[in-house]
Amino acid sequence: MPHDHVVQCVHDPLLVILSFVVSVLGSFTALQLAVAIPTARSAAQRCSAIVSSGAVMGGGAIWAMHFIAMLACRMDLAVSYDLRITVASALIAMAACMLGLAIAGVGRFGWGKVFAAGMFMGLGITGMHYTGMKAMLMPATIRYDMTLVATSGVIAVVASIVALWLAFNLRGWVQRLGSALAMGVAVCGMHYTGMRAASFVPREDAIVATGLSGAHLGTGLFAVATLLLATVLSISLVRQRQRDAVRI
């Protein structure tokens, strides 16, 4: 039988900051890659740009932020994460972002397409978050405040619409940086609203399996994600300079 008390989640401030940093870096890199979608000269180039920018947005700006922020949650419970469900949540985020970029980036750009694409993308991100919550292995049951769950979904949809509009309307790196900061705030807002919606009720009869865990897993993921995003961003910037030089 469950206890009648709720375990509180206290967030590690360092990991909260790192989750925001990786979200901003991932957003900036994804926006940089998305520039190639409307300028693609062939279907293959457009597909490549959609896949790369969607993978970076979903995997870096959204999922890496989400998982680091999940690891920031400290409770008086032993918590680990199911590897298969965790991987599935990452794939959901990347697929949702690719779908949103594909819908918005094919054909003539318009607000109707952006809203439709943002809806798909936002619902996918929401699905990623709560799938990631399902990956938690612990002697407790999660109960949700459905009003806050709905609020987190609305934030995800609005953030997706904004991200898609920015992806196809920005030109300078300064604008992209400002937009990446705004996206970082929006993505983190969605995550922590979703976490606020969750209550963790301990269970004595729970059988807990072993999954991903570790004292330094959050900082390790941040280091790996930052290295990968910085590498992708550097390659993208070099290629853009080469394309600009050819045009001149």
C-alpha positions in Angstrom: 0.0 0.0 0.0 1.3 3.5 -0.8 2.3 5.9 2.0 0.2 8.9 2.5 3.1 11.3 2.2 4.9 12.7 -0.9 8.6 12.7 -1.4 9.9 16.1 -2.5 12.2 16.7 -5.4 15.0 19.1 -4.6 16.9 20.2 -7.7 20.7 20.4 -7.8 21.4 24.0 -8.9 24.5 23.1 -10.9 22.7 20.6 -13.0 19.8 23.0 -13.5 22.2 25.6 -14.9 23.9 23.0 -17.1 20.6 21.9 -18.4 19.8 25.4 -19.5 23.3 25.9 -21.1 23.0 22.7 -23.2 19.5 23.7 -24.3 20.7 27.1 -25.4 23.7 25.6 -27.2 21.5 23.0 -28.8 19.0 25.6 -29.9 21.7 27.8 -31.4 23.2 24.9 -33.3 19.9 23.7 -34.6 18.9 27.2 -35.8 22.3 27.4 -37.6 21.7 24.1 -39.3 18.0 25.0 -40.2 19.2 27.9 -42.3 20.1 25.3 -45.0 16.5 24.0 -45.3 14.9 26.9 -47.3 18.1 27.4 -49.3 18.5 23.7 -50.3 18.9 23.2 -54.0 17.7 19.6 -54.1 15.3 17.3 -52.2 18.3 15.3 -50.9 20.0 18.5 -49.5 16.7 19.6 -47.9 16.2 16.2 -46.3 19.7 16.2 -45.0 19.2 19.7 -43.4 15.9 18.6 -41.9 17.4 15.4 -40.4 20.5 17.2 -39.0 18.7 20.2 -37.5 15.9 18.1 -36.2 18.3 15.6 -34.5 20.2 18.5 -32.9 17.1 20.3 -31.8 15.4 17.1 -30.4 18.5 15.4 -29.1 20.5 18.4 -27.9 18.3 21.3 -27.1 15.4 19.2 -25.8 16.3 15.7 -24.8 19.8 16.3 -23.3 18.3 19.2 -21.4 15.5 17.0 -20.2 17.7 14.2 -19.0 20.2 16.4 -17.3 17.3 18.2 -15.5 15.8 14.8 -14.5 19.2 13.9 -12.9 19.1 17.2 -11.1 16.0 16.0 -9.2 17.3 14.7 -5.8 14.9 12.7 -3.7 15.2 10.4 -0.6 14.7 7.5 -2.9 17.0 5.4 -5.0 16.3 6.3 -8.6 17.7 4.9 -11.9 16.5 5.0 -15.5 15.4 2.3 -17.8 17.8 2.4 -20.8 15.3 1.4 -23.5 12.6 3.8 -22.4 15.2 6.6 -22.1 16.5 6.0 -25.6 12.8 5.9 -26.9 12.2 9.3 -25.3 15.2 10.7 -27.2 14.0 9.2 -30.5 10.5 10.7 -29.9 12.0 14.2 -29.4 14.2 14.0 -32.5 11.4 12.5 -34.7 9.0 15.2 -33.5 11.5 18.0 -34.4 12.3 16.5 -37.8 8.5 16.2 -38.6 7.9 19.8 -37.5 10.8 21.1 -39.6 9.7 19.0 -42.6 6.1 20.3 -42.5 7.2 23.9 -42.1 10.1 23.8 -44.5 8.5 22.1 -47.5 6.7 24.3 -50.0 5.7 27.9 -49.3 6.3 29.2 -45.8 3.1 30.3 -44.0 1.6 30.7 -40.5 -0.9 27.9 -41.1 1.9 25.4 -41.7 3.9 26.7 -38.8 1.0 26.3 -36.4 0.3 22.8 -37.7 4.0 21.8 -37.5 4.3 23.4 -34.0 1.4 21.4 -32.8 2.9 18.1 -34.0 6.3 19.1 -32.6 5.0 20.3 -29.3 2.9 17.2 -28.7 6.0 15.1 -29.5 8.1 17.0 -27.1 5.4 16.6 -24.4 5.3 12.9 -25.2 9.1 12.7 -24.9 9.0 14.3 -21.4 6.4 12.0 -19.9 8.0 9.0 -21.6 11.2 10.0 -19.9 9.3 10.2 -16.6 8.1 6.7 -17.3 11.7 5.6 -17.4 12.2 6.3 -13.7 12.9 3.1 -11.8 12.1 3.8 -8.1 10.1 2.5 -5.2 7.4 5.1 -5.7 4.3 5.9 -7.8 4.1 9.1 -9.8 0.8 11.0 -9.6 0.2 14.0 -11.9 -1.6 17.3 -11.6 -3.4 17.3 -14.9 -3.8 21.1 -15.0 0.0 21.4 -14.9 0.4 18.6 -17.4 -1.8 20.5 -19.8 0.2 23.7 -19.1 3.5 21.9 -19.9 2.0 20.8 -23.2 0.8 24.3 -24.1 4.3 25.6 -23.3 5.9 22.9 -25.5 3.5 23.8 -28.4 4.1 27.5 -28.1 7.9 27.0 -27.9 7.8 24.8 -31.0 5.8 27.4 -33.0 8.3 30.0 -32.0 11.3 27.8 -32.8 9.9 27.0 -36.2 9.2 30.6 -37.0 12.7 31.6 -35.9 14.3 28.7 -37.9 12.9 30.1 -41.2 13.1 33.8 -40.5 16.4 34.5 -38.8 19.5 35.7 -40.7 22.2 37.0 -38.3 24.0 35.1 -35.6 23.1 37.7 -33.0 19.4 37.1 -33.7 20.0 33.4 -33.5 21.8 33.7 -30.2 18.9 35.8 -28.7 16.4 33.3 -30.0 18.5 30.4 -28.6 18.4 32.0 -25.2 14.6 32.4 -25.5 14.3 28.8 -26.6 16.4 27.6 -23.6 14.0 29.4 -21.3 10.9 28.0 -23.0 12.3 24.4 -23.1 13.4 24.5 -19.4 10.0 26.1 -18.5 8.2 23.2 -20.1 10.4 20.6 -18.3 10.2 22.1 -14.9 6.4 22.7 -15.2 6.1 19.0 -16.1 8.2 18.1 -13.0 6.0 20.4 -10.9 3.0 18.4 -12.1 4.5 15.2 -10.6 4.1 13.9 -7.1 6.2 10.9 -5.9 4.4 8.7 -3.5 6.7 5.9 -1.9 5.6 2.3 -2.1 6.8 -0.5 0.2 5.8 -3.2 -2.1 7.6 -1.9 -5.2 10.1 -4.1 -7.0 12.8 -1.8 -8.5 15.0 -2.9 -11.4 18.5 -1.5 -11.9 19.0 1.0 -14.7 21.1 4.1 -15.6 22.4 5.9 -12.6 25.5 7.4 -11.2 26.6 10.5 -9.2 28.3 12.1 -12.2 25.9 11.0 -14.9 24.5 14.5 -15.3 27.8 16.2 -15.7 29.1 13.5 -17.9 26.1 13.8 -20.2 26.6 17.6 -20.3 30.2 17.2 -21.3 29.5 14.7 -24.1 26.5 16.7 -25.4 28.4 20.0 -25.3 31.4 18.4 -27.2 29.1 17.0 -29.9 27.1 20.2 -30.3 30.2 22.3 -30.4 31.7 20.0 -33.1 28.6 20.1 -35.2 28.3 23.9 -34.8 32.0 24.4 -35.8 31.6 22.2 -38.9 28.4 24.1 -39.9 30.1 27.5 -39.5 33.0 26.4 -41.6 30.8 25.0 -44.4 28.7 28.2 -44.3 31.9 30.3 -44.8 32.9 28.1 -47.7 29.5 28.5 -49.4 29.7 32.3 -48.9 33.1 32.4 -50.4 32.0 30.4 -53.4 29.1 32.9 -54.0 31.5 35.8 -53.8 
